[in-house]
Amino acid sequence: MDLFDRDDPLKNALKALGQACEPLQDDAADLSSANLGEETQGPEPVQSEDGRAWYVVHCYSGYENKVRHNLEQRIETMGMKDKIFDVVVPTEEEIEVKEGKRRTVERRVFPGYILVNMILSEESWYVVRNTPGVTGFVGMGNTPTPLRAEEVAQIIKRMEAEAPRIKVTFKSGERVRIVDGPFNDFRGTVSEIDMERAKVRVMVNFFGRETPVELDFLQVEKA
C-alpha cells in the first residue's frame, strides 16, 4: 500500500506543510534568505530549547539505509555532531503470508523519506542537503519545516509496536484461499475486511450454500 494511501502521521505532516510529495528544490533552498525565524502558514514548528527538531528529508526510494550511512559519515568527518544528532529510517515489522507460509519482514514505513534530528542552520542544512542520495527537505516554500511533537511521538510509537503489522494482499470481491483452521484449503470470495480487528469475512461454498466465515488475516491468502 502506498505511503499516501493511508492515514499516517507523516502523511498528515506533509499535507499540513502543503508539500505532500515535493521536496524543496536545490536552487531555491538558500537558507541565508529563507528567514528561518519568521512564521509560516500551517502548524507551528515545535523545537526544543536548544533549537533541535525533527525534519523530513526526501531521498531516493530503496536507498534510505545507504543515505543514512552516508549522512552519518558526513556528520562525523565534518564535525557536525553538535548540530545533527540523529538520523532515522522509520521501519516496522510486518507479517506476510505467501504460499501458506508466514514470515516476518522489516518494512520501511515511509519509502523515500528519512527523519533527521538537527538544529537547522546554513551549515547543517548544507551537510544534509549535499549528502549523496538526498533530493531535498520537505517544507513550505524555501524553508525546511520540522514535524510537530505529536507526529514524532506517533511515528516512534508505530516503530516500537510490539505486535507486527499484518500485510493484507487481498481486497473485497477477490478470490482467496484459506490456509489455516477448519476450512483449510477452501476457496472463497472476500466480502468484508475489518482493519481494526484484523479480520476478514469470506463467502465459502459449503455443501452447496454460500456461507460467511470470519477469519484472521493470517488465515487467508490471495488465490
ABEGO torsion letter per residue (X at the ends): XBAAABBBAAAAAAAAAGBAABBBBAAABBAAAAGAABBBBEBBBBBBAAGBBBBBBBBBBGAAAAAAAAAAAAAAAAGAAAABABBBBBBBBBBBBBGGBBBBBBBBABBGBBBBBBBBBAAAAAAAAABBGBAEBBBBEABBBBBBAAAAAAAAAAAABABBBBBBABBBGBBBBBABEAABGBBBBBABBBAAAGBBBBBBBBGGBBBBBBBBAAABBBX
